[in-house]
């Protein structure tokens, strides 16, 4: 299991700042949503490339976090993670 997350915070009397680029994950790769790509997992000994056909991708806050397997022309079994939102 691999878990990841993020947070944007501000003082309680101010609006929270944007997270990532300020765009939601659904905006994807079109130079909008913040993301990291071709994710590999460290298993305390080696880097492991996740096998896309064995993955279950989910997000507890899909409005702020998302994931998808990369297009076929990317590295084998690559997973991209998206994050962000406008704050407030």
Contact map, one row per residue, 1 for C-alpha under 8 A:
1110000000000000000000000000000000000000000000000000000000000000000000000000000000000000
1111000000000000000000000000000000000000100000000000000000000000000000000000000000000000
1111100000000000000000000000000000000000000000000000000000000000000000000000000000000000
0111110000000000000000000000000000000000000000000000000000000000000000000000000000000000
0011111000000000000000000000000000000000000000000000000000000000100000000000000000000000
0001111100000000000000000000000000000000000000000000000000000000000000000000000000100000
0000111110000000001000000000000000000000000000000000000000000000000000000000000000000000
0000011111000001111000000000000000000000000000000000000000000000000000000000000000000010
0000001111100001100000000000000000000000000000000000000000000000000000000000000000000000
0000000111110111100000000000000000000000000000000000000000000000000000000000000000000000
0000000011111111000000000000000000000000000000000000000000000000000000000000000000000000
0000000001111110000000000000000000000000000000000000000000000000000000000000000000000000
0000000000111110000000000000000000000000000000000000000000000000000000000000000000000000
0000000001111111000000000000000000000000000000000000000000000000000000000000000000000000
0000000001111111100000000000000000000000000000000000000000000000000000000000000000000011
0000000111100111110000000000000000000000000000000000000000000000000000000000000000000011
0000000111000011111000000000000000000000000000000000000000000000000000000000000000000111
0000000100000001111111000000000000000000000000000000000000000000000000000000000000011111
0000001100000000111111000000000000000000000000000000000000000000000000000000000000111110
0000000000000000011111100000000011000000000000000000000000000000000000000000000000111000
0000000000000000011111100000000111000000000000000000000000000000000000000000000000011000
0000000000000000011111110000000011000000000000000000000000000000000000000000000000011110
0000000000000000000111111010000111000000000000000000000000000000000000000000000000011100
0000000000000000000001111111000010000000000000000000000000000011100000000000000000111100
0000000000000000000000111111000011000000000000000000000000000111110000000000000001111000
0000000000000000000000011111000010000000000000000000000000000010010000000000000000000000
0000000000000000000000111111110110000000000000000000000000000000000000000000000000000000
0000000000000000000000011111111111000000000000000000000000000000000000000000000001000000
0000000000000000000000000011111110100000000000000000000000000000000000000000000000000000
0000000000000000000000000011111110000000000000000000000000000000000000000000000000000000
0000000000000000000000000001111110000000000000000000000000000000000000000000000000000000
0000000000000000000010100011111111000000000000000000000000000000000000000000000000000000
0000000000000000000111111111111111100000000000000000000000000000000000000000000001110000
0000000000000000000111101001000111110000000000000000000000000000000000000000000001110000
0000000000000000000000000000100011111000000000000000000000000000000000000000000111100000
0000000000000000000000000000000001111110000000000000000000000000000000000000000111000000
0000000000000000000000000000000000111110000000000000000000000000000001000000011110000000
0000000000000000000000000000000000011111000000000000000000000000000001000110111100000000
0000000000000000000000000000000000011111100000001000000000000000000000000000011110000000
0000000000000000000000000000000000000111110000111100000000000000000000000000011000000000
0100000000000000000000000000000000000011111000111100000000000000000000000000000000000000
0000000000000000000000000000000000000001111111110000000000000000000000000000000000000000
0000000000000000000000000000000000000000111111110000000000000000000000000000000000000000
0000000000000000000000000000000000000000011111000000000000000000000000000000000000000000
0000000000000000000000000000000000000000011111100000000000000000000000000000000000000000
0000000000000000000000000000000000000000011111110000000000000000000000000000000000000000
0000000000000000000000000000000000000001111011111000000000000000000000000000000000000000
0000000000000000000000000000000000000001111001111100000000000000000000000000000000000000
0000000000000000000000000000000000000011100000111110000000000000000000000001110000000000
0000000000000000000000000000000000000001100000011111001000000000000000000000111000000000
0000000000000000000000000000000000000000000000001111111000000000000000000000100000000000
0000000000000000000000000000000000000000000000000111111000000000000010000000111000000000
0000000000000000000000000000000000000000000000000011111000000000000000000000000000000000
0000000000000000000000000000000000000000000000000011111100000000000000000000000000000000
0000000000000000000000000000000000000000000000000111111110000000000000000000000000000000
0000000000000000000000000000000000000000000000000000011111000000000000000000000000000000
0000000000000000000000000000000000000000000000000000001111100000001100000000000000000000
0000000000000000000000000000000000000000000000000000000111110100011000000000000000000000
0000000000000000000000000000000000000000000000000000000011111100111000000000000000000000
0000000000000000000000000000000000000000000000000000000001111100100000000000000000000000
0000000000000000000000000000000000000000000000000000000000111111100000000000000000000000
0000000000000000000000001000000000000000000000000000000001111111110000000000000000000000
0000000000000000000000011100000000000000000000000000000000001111110000000000000000001000
0000000000000000000000011000000000000000000000000000000000001111110000000000000000111000
0000100000000000000000011000000000000000000000000000000000111111111000000000000011110000
0000000000000000000000001100000000000000000000000000000001100111111100000000000011100000
0000000000000000000000000000000000000000000000000000000011100000111110000000001111000000
0000000000000000000000000000000000000000000000000000000010000000011111000000001110000000
0000000000000000000000000000000000000000000000000001000000000000001111100000111100000000
0000000000000000000000000000000000001100000000000000000000000000000111110110111100000000
0000000000000000000000000000000000000000000000000000000000000000000011111100000000000000
0000000000000000000000000000000000000000000000000000000000000000000001111111000000000000
0000000000000000000000000000000000000000000000000000000000000000000000111110000000000000
0000000000000000000000000000000000000100000000000000000000000000000001111111010000000000
0000000000000000000000000000000000000100000000000000000000000000000001011111110000000000
0000000000000000000000000000000000000000000000001000000000000000000000010111110000000000
0000000000000000000000000000000000000100000000001111000000000000000011000011111000000000
0000000000000000000000000000000000001111000000001101000000000000000011000111111100000000
0000000000000000000000000000000000001111000000000101000000000000001111000000111110000000
0000000000000000000000000000000000111110000000000000000000000000001111000000011111000000
0000000000000000000000000000000000111010000000000000000000000000111100000000001111100000
0000000000000000000000001001000011110000000000000000000000000000111000000000000111110000
0000010000000000001100011000000011100000000000000000000000000001110000000000000011111000
0000000000000000011111111000000011000000000000000000000000000001100000000000000001111100
0000000000000000011111111000000000000000000000000000000000000011000000000000000000111110
0000000000000000111001110000000000000000000000000000000000000000000000000000000000011111
0000000100000011111001000000000000000000000000000000000000000000000000000000000000001111
0000000000000011110000000000000000000000000000000000000000000000000000000000000000000111
